[in-house]
Amino acid sequence: MPVAIEVEGLVRRFGARTALAGVDLRVEAGAVHALLGPNGAGKTTLLRVLTGLVDPSEGAVRVLGTDERGRAARGRVGLVPAGDRSFYLRISGLENLVFFARLHGLRRRAAFARAREVLDEVGLAEAAERPVGGWSHGMQKRLSVARALLTSPPVLLVDEATHDLDPEGAERIRALIGGLASGGTAVLWATQRVDEIRGFASGVTFLDRGRVRFAGSVEGLMAQAASRRYVIRVRNGRPGPLVADQLATLLAERASVAPGAGSDGEHFRLEPADGIPLGSAIAALADGGIDVLACRQERSEIEEAFLALTGDRA
Amino acid sequence: MTAVLAEVAKLPAFVRRDVKVALSYRVAFASDVLGLAAQVVVFSFVAKLVDASRLPTYGGTQITYLEFVATGLVLNLMLGVLLYRVAGAIRQEQLQGTLESLMATPTATATVQIGSVASTLLMVPLRATLMMGAIAIVFGLNFDPGGILPAALVMAALVPFAWGLGLATGGAIVTFRRGSGVLGVGTALLGLASGAVFPLALLPSWLAAIAEWNPLAIAIEGVREALLGSAGWSEALADIALLLPLSCLTLAAGILLFRLALDRERRRGTLGMY
């Protein structure tokens, strides 16, 4: 697939503060690439540079093979901004989209037709004539996506699109964007929600304090810090409450154990020793008459990686 | 040329948006008219105290104080509304969070500047003319119907002045995030030296000499000559010839200052901040 976004050695300074310190990034057409990082990592600044709203201090930025940053370049990039205050709240969703469509050069009739199409695509056709001020958060976010789709841009930049949405709303947005990527659109998806990029993004660039800490596949990111901490739920086959010391005795050198949240005598934190498989530790407990009813990772691999890359600041 | 036409074709979209938004604020829409009506009623009582012989004559005719002040008030209001709306248009976009979305479209900065005030520039002079007509009918003022068109053109020649001044103030507002105080003082000073509610001859001579070059004062006198003195086209064209260079110079300076302010925001990456 051709490269749609290419960034090399991008530096952006705001006075004495360096928001981006030599960022490299490549996003191919048809891919969803996650731009992951904690608050203040530089994600929004990077998107603003790509949209032409902010000029780079140093470095090269090429979108669709050109480093042109004028008006024509802006027409090829769709932006879903982070906030939901990017519409005229007193007028309808349809009127808002028609206005932005006309700024993209569509004639009045074509603008109305396209606005209705994209409203339908994002499931807002019924609310189209109502003032946006009365819409829910999720609806305004979908309207934002609809606006970005007005000209079917080959590059789509999405900034924290789901951070304040309920799971259903977030999934709906991801499905919409995923569908666009399947159609060939290059998507750069900025987020701090580590859980949403697995199974959605094909590549990930991890930014922290303006620097790239990781660039590669989501699987590669997870491998950065494979989680070795588990929460187990157990039942004592013998009478009397369980304490961590009993489990520690059974596990011996195989794993360390500590009471879980609430210290309810049922949940414990288990961390196998280096080189010891989880199954071996669980088998030791079973041999000691302890039934292991459930076992899950304390944090996902991706969450572990996030924390490892930010030095646990996040 | 095609690019310019493409940009011009975007202007009706701004006008449509602003008309839709304005119609959603029906009370505010009517408040300007009611405010002016209240002022005229106040001055109709003040007029009873004023010795008309101390007022200048127009076309050799002695006018009433209400005739004198109504023209001044309407133009003063027109300038105030234009200044306020032009200066605040971009700031309004910034405050409501729409400025970055606007600037992210393939639209020239000049189009955003003009588009954001297009409806105001069209509607305010039109409303001023209609208000003047309504006042004349209600209070039985002796306006010359033949002077309406020359007066309207004199008012139109004032529009670039208000626009330029508004853009310069808008640039300051975008940069410093506050500007209503400056705007208030500026409007008051322009009003003081405009001859809107009293003849300029009453000012100290040095201030009267400066006020002669105040575009608002030139426009007000031009409108009075046309409507009250039946001065005709030659006087109106002379006023327009004086007014237009001042207006265009102010507009050019306003565009430059506003552009510099926006470029600065873009460089600093603070365009969307408020």
Contacts between the chains, C-beta under 8 A, distances in Angstrom:
chain1	res1	chain2	res2	distance
A	12	B	269	7.3
A	14	B	268	6.4
A	14	B	269	5.6
A	15	B	268	7.9
A	19	B	269	7.6
A	45	B	269	6.7
A	48	B	100	8.0
A	48	B	269	6.5
A	51	B	104	5.1
A	52	B	104	7.4
A	53	B	100	5.9
A	53	B	103	6.0
A	53	B	104	6.2
A	53	B	266	7.0
A	53	B	269	7.7
A	53	B	271	6.2
A	53	B	272	7.6
A	54	B	266	6.7
A	54	B	269	4.3
A	54	B	271	7.9
A	55	B	266	6.6
A	55	B	267	6.4
A	71	B	106	4.1
A	71	B	107	6.9
A	71	B	108	6.4
A	72	B	106	6.2
A	73	B	106	8.0
A	74	B	104	6.0
A	74	B	105	6.4
A	74	B	106	4.6
A	75	B	105	7.5
A	75	B	106	3.7
A	77	B	104	7.7
A	79	B	101	7.5
A	79	B	104	5.0
A	81	B	100	6.4
A	81	B	101	6.5
A	81	B	104	8.0
A	83	B	97	5.6
A	85	B	96	6.3
A	85	B	97	3.3
A	85	B	98	7.7
A	86	B	97	5.2
A	86	B	98	5.7
A	86	B	100	7.0
A	86	B	101	4.3
A	87	B	98	6.8
A	87	B	101	7.8
A	88	B	17	6.5
A	88	B	21	6.1
A	88	B	96	7.2
A	88	B	98	6.4
A	89	B	96	7.3
A	90	B	20	7.6
A	90	B	21	5.0
A	90	B	24	4.1
A	90	B	25	7.2
A	91	B	17	6.8
A	91	B	20	4.7
A	91	B	21	5.9
A	91	B	24	6.8
A	95	B	16	7.8
A	95	B	17	7.0
A	95	B	20	5.7
A	98	B	13	7.5
A	98	B	16	8.0
A	99	B	13	5.4
A	99	B	14	7.9
A	99	B	16	7.3
A	99	B	17	4.8
A	100	B	101	7.2
A	100	B	105	6.4
A	102	B	9	8.0
A	102	B	10	5.8
A	102	B	12	7.9
A	102	B	13	3.7
A	103	B	10	5.7
A	103	B	13	6.5
A	103	B	102	7.1
A	103	B	105	4.1
A	103	B	106	7.5
A	103	B	107	4.8
A	104	B	105	5.8
A	104	B	106	6.4
A	105	B	6	6.0
A	105	B	9	7.9
A	105	B	10	7.7
A	105	B	106	6.9
A	107	B	9	7.8
A	108	B	12	7.7
A	108	B	13	8.0
A	111	B	13	7.9
A	131	B	24	7.1
A	147	B	101	7.5
